[in-house]
Structure formats: C-alpha cells, structure tokens
Amino acid sequence: MENEALRRLKDELGVINYKINYKTGVHLGVIEDFFDRKRDDIDPKDRAKIEAMLLKEKQ
C-alpha cells in the first residue's frame, strides 16, 4: 500500500495514533511523524505492522 493510501485509510477509519502504537508496538513518534507527513520513510517491519492493523480494523 502506498503512503497516501495508508494515511487515507487511517483517516477513514478514524483510528488515533495511540491506538496504532498500542496494537502494533511501533514507537509513537514514528507513527506521529509518518501520519503528520513529517517523514515518508519508515522501517518496512513497522510499516507492515501498521498496515496489517489498519486492514484488520477495516473488517
């Protein structure tokens, strides 16, 4: 999933950053920087965790 698609999905679902942090274990600062568009590069493992969590929330 592309960066913008991942950000859109988070917005559509209304998931807060802390919930992503809690459910994935990804550092809150990384999550905030990515979703606030301060950075586009995140560790592929972290990205996979976030994407999986959001897709699960969508179901």
C-alpha positions in Angstrom: 0.0 0.0 0.0 1.3 3.5 -0.9 1.9 6.1 1.8 -1.1 8.2 0.9 -3.4 5.2 0.7 -2.2 4.2 4.2 -2.8 7.7 5.5 -6.3 7.9 3.9 -7.2 4.5 5.4 -6.3 5.7 8.9 -8.3 8.9 8.4 -11.3 6.9 7.0 -11.3 4.6 10.0 -10.8 7.4 12.5 -8.1 5.5 14.3 -5.9 7.6 16.6 -2.1 7.3 16.7 -2.1 6.0 20.2 -4.3 3.0 19.2 -1.9 2.1 16.4 1.0 2.4 18.9 -0.8 0.2 21.4 -1.8 -2.5 19.0 1.4 -2.7 16.9 4.2 -1.8 19.3 5.6 0.7 16.8 7.1 3.8 18.6 4.5 6.6 18.9 7.0 9.1 17.5 7.4 7.1 14.3 3.6 6.9 13.9 3.1 10.6 14.5 5.9 11.6 12.1 4.6 9.4 9.3 0.9 10.3 9.6 1.7 14.0 10.1 3.7 13.8 6.9 7.0 14.8 8.5 8.6 11.7 7.0 7.8 9.1 4.4 10.5 6.5 5.2 9.6 4.1 8.0 11.1 0.7 8.7 9.4 -2.0 6.5 8.6 -4.1 9.5 6.9 -1.2 11.3 5.0 -0.3 8.1 3.8 -3.9 7.7 2.5 -3.9 11.3 0.7 -0.7 10.8 -0.8 -1.8 7.5 -2.0 -5.1 8.9 -3.5 -3.5 11.9 -5.5 -0.9 9.9 -6.7 -3.6 7.4 -7.9 -5.6 10.4 -9.7 -2.6 11.8 -11.4 -2.2 8.4 -13.1 -5.6 8.6 
